[in-house]
Amino acid sequence: MADGARPRMQYRTAGRSGPRLPVLALGMWQNFGDTTQRDERREIVMTAFEAGVTHIDLAPEYGPPAGAAEAFVGSLLAAEFAGRRDELTIATTVRGIGNAFAAGLDASLGRLGTTYVDILYAHCPGDTPPAQVAAALDTAVRAGRARYAGIVGATAERTRRIAQAARAAGTPLTIAQYEYSLFDRRAEGGARSGEFKASVIDECEDHEMGFAAGSPLFQGLLTHTYRTGAIPEGSRAAANESFPRARLTHQNMLRIISLEELARRRGQTVAQMSLAWALYDERVSTAVMGIHTIDQLEENLAALDHLDFDDAELSQIEANGARAGGCVA
């Protein structure tokens, strides 16, 4: 590969018959609202698209303020992507059931200025009957307002129950999204405190669904940014109160330093190695990146140069990350 050239994007099909997704997706949780210059946001999206990042992950809450990220993407669809809507895979998340779900989807489509989203995720309270979640997704897909149905943030048990209900309703789930990183492995399930915990990823495989890894860099902790435990000016932690500052512990900093040493031997940054690790299980269809700058985007894209691990590397990661089924404090 020539110096300065980007590695070629890789793609994986979500489940048995879902969309073909780039292994790195562009998440718009915090950095694509009105507080960021439009030219900056546009440059990130267009640079990502040129590199093969054709999947954009949204939700009505994303901005800030809420709704701003969807409205921004809508403006791009009307301008830069006019007549090219089918080149993007756009996902959004809707909460609630029944009329609330329909109204939420209406609002998202209005901000996006499009008649459909490619992936519609349902995010419903844990006490919502699975049949009602499935019915809301089924109605949206049959009406042509979504191409594929998914769920976000559901435990393994709820993933199984909603997947069963969705298949019975006639619109099987295509994908599930859950937070997943080498510091947060709850999606893997496994033995913990002597009790077996089911796996979201296993349930996705059993029901022929794809899996989207949310927050693969543990909200930015798995980067060089916070390695000293301090919060740099201009960082996500400095700008957003939702950042889990309690995780900036001495023990976690030691973990990151050890992981940095391993990443350096691999010719990577800790962020690149963390993305590669999240994609090591090929059942992971895509990892959703949160991008703040062009430099971060270019760094993350370079993770594609080296996605393989040997047993010794995996053992060192195991010693410095979360245990299967768990999350670092």
PyMOL commands that set and color helices and strands:
alter all, ss='L'
color gray80, all
select helices_A, chain A and resi 38-50+68-78+85-87+98-112+130-142+156-169+186-188+200-206+236-239+245-247+250-265+270-278+294-305+311-320
alter helices_A, ss='H'
color red, helices_A
select strands_A, chain A and resi 11-13+20-22+24-27+55-57+89-95+117-123+146-152+175-179+190-192+195-197+210-214+284-290
alter strands_A, ss='S'
color yellow, strands_A
deselect
rebuild
show_as cartoon
